[in-house]
Amino acid sequence: MNVGALVDLLFPPQCGGCAAAGSGLCDRCAPPGSSVSRQLPTLRVDALGIYEGDLRRAVLALKSGRRDVAHACAMRLAQFTGAADVLVPVPTTPLRRRERGFDGCVLMARTIARAVAANSLPGLRQVRGDRQRGRSREARLAAHGRFAWRGEPLAQMEIVLLDDVVTTGSTLEDCACVLRAAGATVSRAVAIALTA
């Protein structure tokens, strides 16, 4: 028996949204094939649903360190990606990464890449600023220049950004600007949830 199977036996997986036994995100909290979309100024964003109720609780469980929820969300997000896609996760702050023990978006990007034979390039880094949580809409929209590309050259690559929750979209637009400056084409993003 492998370690994962032993952990599941001792601590059966529960949905991060409703706590039902079975997986990190159940069909009731994110029905297969469910999706919502939003058009930002330069990006189309596809997500599993609206950031409320059980889906909101699942995202918060992921942000609290639930790797099983990250994996389950990634498997659902795979519907929006294909083998030709290059996924670039939006990074969390270094403090949050240390607190959780991992970066949820990086873990989801790697999981999706394995599932659909795509590529994952976790080269975005936060270079200034802090998290967006708790900021007003105006402060979120005014936050620019918080990221830098520290990965391989992106010339001629078609990038799909990956984030957990999209509120105003300013973080995604900021990241897209950095990636375009590095030579990439960026027109799409995927996320677990969009705010209403």
Residue pairs with C-beta under 8 A, 6 or more apart in sequence:
1 9
12 21
13 21
13 22
13 23
13 24
13 68
14 20
14 21
14 22
14 24
15 21
15 22
15 23
15 24
15 25
15 26
15 28
15 29
15 54
15 58
15 72
16 24
16 25
16 29
16 57
16 58
16 59
16 60
16 61
16 62
16 66
16 68
16 69
16 72
17 25
17 26
17 28
17 29
17 30
17 53
17 54
17 55
17 56
17 57
17 58
17 61
18 26
18 28
18 29
18 54
18 57
20 26
20 28
23 68
23 72
24 58
24 61
24 66
24 68
24 69
24 70
24 71
24 72
24 73
25 58
25 69
25 72
25 73
25 76
28 54
29 53
29 54
29 55
29 57
29 58
30 48
30 49
30 55
30 58
30 73
30 76
32 76
33 79
34 48
34 49
35 46
35 47
35 48
35 49
35 79
35 80
36 46
36 47
36 48
36 49
36 50
36 194
37 44
37 45
37 46
37 47
38 44
38 45
38 47
38 166
38 169
38 194
39 45
40 169
40 172
40 173
40 189
41 169
41 173
42 173
42 176
42 186
42 187
43 161
43 169
43 172
43 173
43 176
43 186
43 187
43 188
43 189
44 187
44 188
44 189
45 166
45 169
45 172
45 188
45 189
45 190
45 191
45 194
46 80
46 188
46 189
46 190
46 191
47 166
47 190
47 191
47 192
47 193
47 194
48 55
48 73
48 76
48 77
48 191
48 192
48 193
49 55
49 193
49 194
50 193
50 194
50 195
50 196
51 59
51 165
51 167
51 193
51 194
51 195
51 196
52 196
55 192
55 193
56 193
58 69
58 73
58 192
59 73
59 164
59 165
59 192
59 193
61 69
62 69
62 70
62 73
62 104
62 164
62 192
63 96
63 100
63 104
63 164
64 100
65 99
65 100
65 101
65 102
67 102
67 107
70 102
70 104
70 107
70 108
70 111
71 107
71 108
71 111
73 108
73 164
73 192
74 107
74 108
74 109
74 111
74 112
74 115
75 111
75 112
75 115
77 108
77 112
77 162
77 190
77 191
77 192
78 112
78 115
78 116
80 160
80 190
81 87
81 112
81 116
81 118
81 160
81 190
82 116
82 118
83 116
83 117
83 118
84 118
84 158
85 116
85 118
85 119
85 158
85 160
86 118
86 119
86 120
86 121
86 157
86 158
86 159
86 160
87 109
87 112
87 113
87 118
87 119
87 120
87 121
87 159
87 160
87 161
87 162
88 109
88 120
88 121
88 122
88 123
88 124
88 159
88 160
88 161
88 162
88 175
88 179
89 103
89 105
89 106
89 108
89 109
89 120
89 122
89 124
89 161
89 162
89 163
90 105
90 124
90 161
90 162
90 163
90 164
90 171
90 172
90 175
91 97
91 103
91 105
91 106
91 122
91 124
91 125
91 126
91 147
92 100
92 103
92 104
92 105
92 131
93 126
93 130
93 131
94 126
96 103
96 131
97 103
103 122
104 164
105 162
105 163
105 164
106 120
106 122
108 162
108 164
109 120
109 122
109 162
110 120
110 122
112 118
112 120
112 162
113 119
113 120
121 151
121 152
121 154
121 159
122 151
123 149
123 150
123 151
123 152
124 147
124 148
124 149
124 150
124 151
124 175
124 178
124 179
125 147
125 148
125 149
125 150
126 146
126 147
127 145
127 146
127 147
127 148
128 145
128 146
129 143
129 145
129 146
132 140
132 143
132 167
132 170
132 171
135 143
137 167
137 168
140 167
140 168
140 170
140 171
141 168
141 170
142 170
143 170
143 171
143 174
144 170
144 174
144 177
145 174
146 171
146 174
147 174
147 175
147 178
148 178
149 178
149 179
149 181
149 182
153 182
153 183
154 179
154 182
154 183
154 184
155 183
155 184
156 183
156 185
157 183
157 184
157 185
158 184
158 185
158 186
158 187
159 176
159 179
159 184
159 185
159 186
160 186
160 188
160 189
160 190
161 172
161 175
161 176
161 179
161 186
161 188
161 189
161 190
162 189
162 190
162 191
163 171
163 172
163 189
163 190
163 191
164 191
164 192
164 193
165 191
165 192
165 193
165 194
165 195
166 172
166 189
166 191
166 193
166 194
166 195
167 195
172 189
176 186
176 189
179 186
180 186
